[in-house]
Amino acid sequence: MIVESMETEPIIEKVKSLCFSENLAHTLNEMLRIHQHDYMTNELANMLKNNSYDVVSEYQVTYGRQIDLMAFRDSQSIAIEFDNGLHLKFNSIEKLLHSDAKILIGIVKGRRNSPELLDENKLRILSKMKELYIINKKILLIIMSEKVAINASL
């Protein structure tokens, strides 16, 4: 597992642990693609609730767009987008960047033995940040299949 300049927030470690779980990976691979998104967001929501977070699914962020999950506890807020393909969608990146959450997490399912996904996804995040002139935020990018988590920021 690669981790680059990661915060030491315990909840981040728990999110990564869930995403890198072999049992979860096996379950996702066994189900139809159309069900993977709901299953993963439910797993994340349950984990956050078990850690005393208030969780809102499809949280309104801007212009009628909803982020997959927003979690709140005390003064901490977390925005999470999950895409079950190889890349974090530009729309998902934009929703994260428009969120007021303190912790932004983008998760992609990915595909085994695809180390290029890290650079491709990081480039997508950086290009969207430049396009939107948002330079003061960072997104924790998690690629489940590669068991990789890095901070992407300008």
C-alpha positions as CSV (number, residue, x, y, z in Angstrom):
1,M,0.0,0.0,0.0
2,I,1.4,3.4,-1.0
3,V,0.5,6.4,1.3
4,E,1.8,9.8,0.5
5,S,1.7,12.7,3.1
6,M,-1.5,11.3,4.7
7,E,-3.3,12.9,7.6
8,T,-3.2,10.9,10.7
9,E,-7.0,11.2,11.3
10,P,-8.2,7.8,12.7
11,I,-11.3,7.9,10.5
12,I,-9.1,8.1,7.3
13,E,-7.3,5.0,8.4
14,K,-10.7,3.2,8.9
15,V,-11.9,4.3,5.4
16,K,-8.7,3.0,3.9
17,S,-9.0,-0.2,5.8
18,L,-12.5,-0.8,4.6
19,C,-11.5,0.0,1.0
20,F,-8.5,-2.3,1.1
21,S,-10.5,-5.2,2.6
22,E,-10.2,-8.4,0.5
23,N,-13.7,-9.5,1.6
24,L,-15.2,-6.2,0.3
25,A,-13.2,-6.5,-3.0
26,H,-14.5,-10.1,-3.4
27,T,-18.1,-9.1,-2.7
28,L,-18.0,-6.2,-5.2
29,N,-16.5,-8.4,-7.9
30,E,-19.2,-10.9,-7.4
31,M,-22.1,-8.5,-7.8
32,L,-23.4,-6.8,-10.9
33,R,-21.8,-3.4,-11.6
34,I,-25.1,-1.6,-11.2
35,H,-25.3,-2.7,-7.6
36,Q,-21.7,-2.0,-6.6
37,H,-22.1,1.8,-6.0
38,D,-25.0,1.4,-3.6
39,Y,-23.3,-1.5,-1.8
40,M,-20.1,0.4,-1.3
41,T,-21.7,3.7,-0.2
42,N,-23.8,1.6,2.3
43,E,-20.7,0.0,3.7
44,L,-19.0,3.4,4.1
45,A,-22.1,4.9,5.7
46,N,-22.4,2.1,8.2
47,M,-18.7,2.3,9.1
48,L,-19.0,6.1,9.6
49,K,-22.1,5.7,11.7
50,N,-20.4,3.0,13.8
51,N,-17.7,5.7,14.5
52,S,-20.3,8.2,15.8
53,Y,-20.7,10.2,12.6
54,D,-24.0,11.6,11.4
55,V,-24.2,10.5,7.7
56,V,-26.3,12.0,4.9
57,S,-26.5,10.2,1.6
58,E,-26.8,12.2,-1.6
59,Y,-26.0,15.4,0.2
60,Q,-26.8,18.6,-1.8
61,V,-23.6,20.5,-2.6
62,T,-24.2,22.9,-5.4
63,Y,-26.3,23.5,-8.5
64,G,-28.6,20.5,-7.8
65,R,-25.7,18.1,-7.5
66,Q,-25.4,15.6,-4.7
67,I,-22.3,14.1,-3.1
68,D,-22.5,10.4,-2.4
69,L,-21.9,10.7,1.4
70,M,-21.4,13.6,3.8
71,A,-20.5,12.7,7.4
72,F,-20.4,15.0,10.4
73,R,-19.1,14.7,13.9
74,D,-18.3,17.7,16.1
75,S,-16.4,20.1,13.9
76,Q,-15.2,17.5,11.5
77,S,-16.9,16.9,8.1
78,I,-16.1,14.3,5.4
79,A,-17.3,14.3,1.8
80,I,-17.0,11.0,-0.1
81,E,-17.5,10.1,-3.7
82,F,-17.3,6.5,-5.0
83,D,-17.0,5.6,-8.6
84,N,-17.0,1.9,-9.5
85,G,-14.9,2.2,-12.7
86,L,-11.2,2.9,-13.3
87,H,-11.3,6.7,-12.9
88,L,-12.8,9.2,-10.6
89,K,-15.3,11.0,-12.8
90,F,-14.8,14.7,-13.5
91,N,-18.3,15.3,-12.1
92,S,-17.3,13.5,-8.8
93,I,-14.1,15.6,-8.5
94,E,-16.1,18.8,-9.1
95,K,-18.6,17.8,-6.4
96,L,-15.8,17.1,-3.9
97,L,-14.1,20.4,-4.7
98,H,-17.4,22.4,-4.2
99,S,-18.0,20.7,-0.9
100,D,-17.3,22.6,2.3
101,A,-16.1,19.4,4.0
102,K,-12.8,19.4,5.7
103,I,-11.8,16.0,4.4
104,L,-12.5,15.1,0.8
105,I,-12.2,11.5,-0.3
106,G,-12.5,10.1,-3.9
107,I,-12.6,6.4,-4.2
108,V,-12.4,4.3,-7.4
109,K,-12.7,0.5,-7.6
110,G,-10.0,0.3,-10.3
111,R,-8.6,-2.9,-11.8
112,R,-5.8,-5.1,-10.5
113,N,-2.3,-4.7,-12.0
114,S,-3.0,-1.2,-13.3
115,P,-0.4,1.0,-11.7
116,E,-1.1,3.7,-14.3
117,L,-4.4,4.4,-12.7
118,L,-2.7,6.4,-9.9
119,D,-1.2,8.9,-12.3
120,E,-4.2,9.0,-14.5
121,N,-6.6,9.7,-11.6
122,K,-4.2,12.2,-10.0
123,L,-3.9,14.1,-13.3
124,R,-7.7,14.2,-13.6
125,I,-8.0,15.7,-10.1
126,L,-5.2,18.3,-10.7
127,S,-6.7,19.3,-14.1
128,K,-10.1,19.9,-12.6
129,M,-8.5,21.9,-9.7
130,K,-6.8,24.1,-12.3
131,E,-9.9,24.5,-14.4
132,L,-12.0,25.6,-11.4
133,Y,-9.1,27.7,-9.9
134,I,-9.3,25.8,-6.6
135,I,-5.8,25.5,-5.2
136,N,-6.4,25.4,-1.5
137,K,-7.9,21.9,-1.2
138,K,-6.7,18.4,-1.4
139,I,-8.5,15.2,-2.2
140,L,-7.6,11.8,-0.7
141,L,-7.6,9.5,-3.7
142,I,-8.1,5.8,-2.9
143,I,-7.7,3.2,-5.6
144,M,-9.2,0.0,-4.1
145,S,-7.7,-2.6,-6.5
146,E,-4.2,-1.3,-6.1
147,K,-4.5,-0.6,-2.4
148,V,-3.2,2.9,-2.9
149,A,-4.1,6.1,-1.1
150,I,-2.5,9.5,-1.9
151,N,-3.3,13.1,-1.4
152,A,-3.9,15.0,-4.7
153,S,-3.4,18.7,-4.5
154,L,-1.9,21.6,-6.4
